[in-house]
Amino acid sequence: MPEGDTIFRAARTLNKALAGQLVTGFETVLPKLSRVDFDSAITGRSVDSVESKGKWMSMTFSGGLVLLTHMLMNGSWHIYRPEEPWQRRTIDMRIVVKTEKIWAVAFNVPIAEFHTPDTLRRRQGLRQLGQDVLASNFDPVKATGQLRSREDLLVGEALLSQSLMAGLGNVFKSEVCFACRVNPFRRMETVNADELGCLVETSRKFLLANVKEASGDRITTYTGMRRTTGRANSEERLWVYGRRNQPCRQCGTPIESRKQGEDARTTFWCPKCQPMEPPRQSNNCSQFFG
Ligand SMILES: [Zn+2]
């Protein structure tokens, strides 16, 4: 599943390639989008900007029309030169926005809608989004308060709840919990202030580290290069995610995994580094990374 960092990179890449460009063609297999295109053609407009919020991406065209997409599990945006072969099957194509030099192609996006700025503001799901972890004006105190407001949730569920804090996905959920030594199956009400601060701070740190310009963002799909350990060896790039029964990188205990939450997303953790009992004393957030 794409996480906030993937969508952020995709939006940044698309914005770089498309902002200010004239749309020379628009294709879609989605009837709802075709109808809008028929009534108020996209071709002939220019792209004003491409932005992300959480896992949503919005492409704004001149005249105020906004194309909103959500990637859910399998959706992605790619950028190609007009003659370049696609890396996904044509049958998976949903939308193509063409400019003279660049085509932006959306594959398998399950949600795609046109909005005016007004209907966009009222859009369910987007309206209730918490702060974007990657936003330049991210306020950790506000994010902490939001997470605090749902003491009934398990830690792993709270971190994935986009209405509390937008952008974290399933990979980073497990990684952030490990880095803060918090068991993802603890209730939020057992989490102390230091731990909560660590969860928020580490979420932002991990996502920011994965959207660095150098991380190679020409093709905007997830490339498997996401990392949290800071280690150069690509086989050691994550602490716990996807490592069931493999030894913990800190203590050697086999990593465990279990499904969690309404969507039954698999959660990974070290039972020794992340005990179910809350700590007696405060822990040091920067234990594993500088
Ligand atoms: Zn461990």
Residues whose N, C-alpha, C, O or C-beta is under 5 A from the ligand:
A	BS01	ZN	C248 Q250 C251 G252 T253 C270 K272 C273
